[in-house]
Amino acid sequence: MKNTTIFCLTLNPEHEKIIKELSYVPVGLGNLKFSENCLSDKIGENISNKNSYYGEYTFHYWIWKNYLSEIKTEWVGFCQYRKFFVNKLSDSSINLQELNKSVIHDIDKKFLDYDCILGSQFYVHNYKLSKIIKNHFFKFMINPAKIFDKKKRSLKFHFDLFHGKNNLELATDLLEKNDREDFKNFMSQRISFNPHNMFICKTKILRNYYETIFPWLKKCESIFGFDDLNGYGLKRIYGFLAERFLSYWFLKNYSVKEMPIFIKDLSDYKDL
């Protein structure tokens, strides 16, 4: 008997059949038309109009408000049409049958003492210097020593560089007191986080997470709004804030097991 429900989010209706072959629940986001068998963030109480800013979190909001009681398994997880939790990394030429054998379907008994599965750490201090200079030349000229010194490339430095200087501080100040200083320290002291807003957790935990993240993101709207968010790094700032906070929140409050995330676009299989 399955102990885990995993939702797979996509923007492409052609992925629905393949997602079902992986035994995942297909979720259609964006403006294209999906079948009635595909879950959506557009019915019931929703914020689907914010998808281009919130990313996958418009679906998380929909689950929070409409679907939590429908999840009957002990564990619940989320992946994307081109990113999957796997037992071990494989070659990018992997076929669909091999992918199906590699991805996580259920939580193994040996992991049941954990509360959450997150993706393997992504280290920001190893970001290529050439890309920093190419995309952020003026910031590099203002403070070249900090960019050359990898030890100073904290999560905060990385966020300031790619998502607007001081935006992190403005958002962090809106957190509840019990998280404000801890998250600030997390971002200023660490050089890695668990990427892609992907996680698998015990279902009973999910409501606690949603009741923390969504009131905070709503407060952030009063600062950043939507009209002046130009460029991908700013337009998706709510998703990027949530991505960093997800790592912090689960690591602070629960027992976490890290597993690799395999990048493979389901469009590679659309002609099968």
C-alpha positions as CSV (number, residue, x, y, z in Angstrom):
1,M,0.0,0.0,0.0
2,K,1.4,3.4,-1.0
3,N,2.4,5.6,1.9
4,T,3.2,8.7,-0.2
5,T,1.2,11.0,-2.5
6,I,3.4,12.9,-4.9
7,F,2.2,15.8,-7.0
8,C,4.0,16.6,-10.2
9,L,3.6,20.2,-11.5
10,T,3.8,21.1,-15.1
11,L,3.0,23.9,-17.5
12,N,2.5,21.5,-20.5
13,P,-0.7,19.5,-21.0
14,E,1.3,17.0,-23.0
15,H,3.1,15.9,-19.8
16,E,-0.1,14.6,-18.1
17,K,0.0,11.1,-19.5
18,I,3.7,10.7,-18.7
19,I,3.2,12.0,-15.2
20,K,0.5,9.3,-14.6
21,E,2.9,6.6,-15.9
22,L,5.2,7.7,-13.1
23,S,2.3,7.1,-10.7
24,Y,2.3,10.8,-9.7
25,V,-0.7,13.2,-9.5
26,P,-0.6,15.6,-12.4
27,V,-1.0,19.3,-11.7
28,G,-1.5,21.8,-14.5
29,L,-0.4,25.4,-13.9
30,G,-0.2,28.4,-16.2
31,N,-2.6,29.4,-18.9
32,L,-2.8,26.3,-21.2
33,K,-5.8,24.0,-21.1
34,F,-5.5,20.7,-19.2
35,S,-7.8,17.8,-18.9
36,E,-10.4,17.5,-16.1
37,N,-8.3,14.7,-14.6
38,C,-5.4,17.1,-13.9
39,L,-5.5,19.1,-10.7
40,S,-5.4,22.9,-11.0
41,D,-4.8,26.0,-8.9
42,K,-7.8,27.8,-10.6
43,I,-10.8,26.4,-8.8
44,G,-12.1,27.0,-5.3
45,E,-10.2,29.5,-3.1
46,N,-7.1,30.4,-5.1
47,I,-4.4,32.9,-6.0
48,S,-3.8,31.4,-9.5
49,N,-3.5,35.0,-10.9
50,K,-0.2,35.3,-9.0
51,N,1.4,32.3,-10.6
52,S,3.9,34.2,-12.7
53,Y,5.2,35.7,-9.4
54,Y,4.6,32.9,-6.9
55,G,5.4,29.9,-9.2
56,E,4.5,26.6,-7.7
57,Y,3.3,28.3,-4.5
58,T,-0.1,29.1,-6.1
59,F,-0.7,25.4,-6.1
60,H,0.5,25.0,-2.5
61,Y,-2.0,27.8,-1.6
62,W,-4.7,25.8,-3.4
63,I,-3.9,22.7,-1.5
64,W,-3.9,24.6,1.8
65,K,-7.3,26.1,1.2
66,N,-9.0,23.3,-0.7
67,Y,-7.3,19.9,-0.6
68,L,-5.4,19.1,2.6
69,S,-8.2,16.8,3.9
70,E,-8.1,14.8,0.7
71,I,-4.5,13.6,1.2
72,K,-4.9,10.3,3.0
73,T,-1.3,9.0,2.8
74,E,1.2,9.5,5.6
75,W,3.6,11.4,3.4
76,V,3.1,14.0,0.7
77,G,5.6,15.4,-1.8
78,F,6.1,17.7,-4.7
79,C,8.2,17.5,-7.9
80,Q,8.2,19.2,-11.2
81,Y,8.1,18.2,-14.9
82,R,11.9,18.5,-15.1
83,K,13.0,17.9,-11.6
84,F,12.5,14.6,-9.6
85,F,13.6,13.1,-6.3
86,V,15.6,10.0,-7.1
87,N,17.5,7.3,-5.2
88,K,20.6,8.1,-7.1
89,L,21.5,10.3,-10.0
90,S,21.4,8.8,-13.5
91,D,22.6,9.7,-17.0
92,S,20.5,12.3,-18.8
93,S,19.8,9.8,-21.6
94,I,17.7,7.7,-19.2
95,N,14.5,6.3,-20.8
96,L,11.1,6.6,-19.3
97,Q,11.1,3.1,-17.9
98,E,14.5,3.7,-16.2
99,L,13.3,7.0,-14.9
100,N,10.2,5.3,-13.4
101,K,12.5,2.9,-11.6
102,S,14.7,5.7,-10.3
103,V,12.2,8.2,-9.0
104,I,10.8,8.2,-5.4
105,H,7.3,6.7,-5.2
106,D,7.1,5.8,-1.6
107,I,9.2,6.6,1.5
108,D,11.4,3.6,2.3
109,K,11.1,2.1,5.8
110,K,14.6,3.1,6.6
111,F,13.6,6.8,6.3
112,L,10.5,6.7,8.4
113,D,12.3,8.2,11.4
114,Y,12.7,11.4,9.4
115,D,10.0,14.1,9.0
116,C,11.0,15.5,5.7
117,I,13.0,14.8,2.5
118,L,14.7,17.8,0.8
119,G,17.0,18.0,-2.2
120,S,20.7,17.8,-1.9
121,Q,22.4,21.1,-0.9
122,F,23.1,23.7,-3.6
123,Y,26.2,25.7,-2.8
124,V,26.2,29.4,-3.8
125,H,29.8,30.1,-3.1
126,N,30.9,28.0,-6.0
127,Y,28.9,30.1,-8.5
128,K,31.1,30.8,-11.4
129,L,32.9,34.1,-11.1
130,S,32.7,34.7,-14.8
131,K,28.9,34.7,-14.6
132,I,28.9,37.0,-11.7
133,I,31.0,39.5,-13.5
134,K,29.1,39.1,-16.8
135,N,25.6,39.6,-15.2
136,H,26.6,41.9,-12.3
137,F,29.5,43.9,-13.5
138,F,28.8,47.2,-11.7
139,K,28.2,45.4,-8.4
140,F,31.5,43.6,-9.0
141,M,33.3,46.9,-9.5
142,I,31.9,48.3,-6.3
143,N,33.1,45.5,-4.2
144,P,35.4,43.1,-6.1
145,A,37.1,41.7,-2.9
146,K,33.8,40.3,-1.6
147,I,33.1,38.6,-4.9
148,F,36.6,37.1,-5.2
149,D,36.5,35.8,-1.6
150,K,34.3,32.6,-1.7
151,K,34.0,32.6,2.1
152,K,32.0,35.8,1.9
153,R,29.5,34.5,-0.6
154,S,26.7,33.7,1.9
155,L,23.1,33.0,1.0
156,K,22.4,36.6,1.8
157,F,25.1,37.8,-0.5
158,H,23.8,35.6,-3.3
159,F,20.2,36.7,-2.7
160,D,21.2,40.4,-2.7
161,L,23.2,39.9,-6.0
162,F,20.4,38.1,-7.9
163,H,17.2,39.4,-6.3
164,G,17.9,42.9,-5.3
165,K,20.0,44.4,-2.5
166,N,18.2,44.9,0.8
167,N,15.1,43.0,-0.4
168,L,15.9,40.1,1.8
169,E,16.2,42.3,4.9
170,L,12.9,44.0,4.1
171,A,11.2,40.6,3.8
172,T,12.8,39.1,6.9
173,D,11.7,41.9,9.0
174,L,8.1,40.9,8.3
175,L,8.5,37.4,9.8
176,E,7.1,36.5,13.2
177,K,9.6,37.1,16.0
178,N,10.3,33.4,16.6
179,D,11.7,33.1,13.0
180,R,13.0,36.6,12.3
181,E,16.5,36.4,13.8
182,D,17.0,32.7,13.1
183,F,16.3,33.1,9.4
184,K,18.5,36.2,9.3
185,N,21.3,34.2,10.8
186,F,20.6,31.3,8.5
187,M,20.9,33.5,5.4
188,S,24.0,35.4,6.6
189,Q,26.0,32.4,7.9
190,R,25.3,29.6,5.4
191,I,26.6,29.0,1.9
192,S,24.1,26.4,0.8
193,F,20.3,25.6,0.7
194,N,18.0,22.9,-0.5
195,P,16.9,24.0,-3.9
196,H,13.9,24.1,-6.3
197,N,11.0,24.4,-3.7
198,M,10.8,20.6,-3.7
199,F,10.1,18.6,-0.6
200,I,8.4,15.4,0.7
201,C,7.1,15.6,4.3
202,K,4.8,13.9,6.7
203,T,1.3,15.1,5.7
204,K,0.5,16.2,9.3
205,I,3.4,18.8,9.0
206,L,2.1,20.4,5.8
207,R,-0.5,22.6,7.4
208,N,2.1,24.0,9.8
209,Y,4.3,25.0,6.9
210,Y,1.5,26.6,5.0
211,E,0.3,28.6,8.0
212,T,3.8,30.0,8.3
213,I,4.8,30.7,4.7
214,F,1.6,32.2,3.2
215,P,0.9,34.9,5.8
216,W,4.6,36.0,5.4
217,L,4.4,36.1,1.6
218,K,1.2,38.1,1.8
219,K,2.9,40.7,4.0
220,C,5.8,40.8,1.5
221,E,3.3,41.9,-1.2
222,S,2.9,45.2,0.7
223,I,6.6,45.9,0.0
224,F,7.3,44.4,-3.4
225,G,3.9,44.4,-5.0
226,F,3.7,43.2,-8.6
227,D,3.9,46.2,-10.9
228,D,7.6,47.0,-10.7
229,L,9.1,43.5,-10.6
230,N,11.2,43.6,-13.7
231,G,13.4,40.7,-14.7
232,Y,13.2,37.0,-13.6
233,G,15.1,37.6,-10.4
234,L,12.6,40.1,-9.2
235,K,9.4,38.9,-10.8
236,R,9.7,35.6,-9.0
237,I,11.0,37.1,-5.7
238,Y,8.1,35.4,-3.8
239,G,9.2,32.0,-5.0
240,F,12.8,32.7,-4.3
241,L,12.1,33.9,-0.8
242,A,10.0,30.8,-0.2
243,E,12.8,28.6,-1.5
244,R,15.3,29.9,1.0
245,F,12.7,29.9,3.8
246,L,11.7,26.3,3.1
247,S,15.3,25.1,3.8
248,Y,15.5,27.1,7.0
249,W,12.1,26.1,8.3
250,F,12.4,22.4,7.8
251,L,16.0,22.2,9.1
252,K,15.1,24.2,12.2
253,N,11.9,22.3,13.1
254,Y,12.2,18.8,11.8
255,S,14.4,15.9,11.1
256,V,15.5,16.1,7.5
257,K,16.9,13.5,5.0
258,E,18.5,14.9,1.9
259,M,18.2,13.1,-1.4
260,P,19.4,13.9,-5.0
261,I,17.2,15.8,-7.5
262,F,17.5,14.5,-11.0
263,I,16.9,17.0,-13.8
264,K,15.2,15.5,-16.8
265,D,12.5,17.3,-18.9
266,L,9.4,15.2,-19.6
267,S,9.2,16.8,-23.0
268,D,11.9,14.4,-24.0
269,Y,9.3,11.6,-23.8
270,K,6.3,13.4,-25.4
271,D,6.6,11.3,-28.6
272,L,6.4,8.0,-26.8
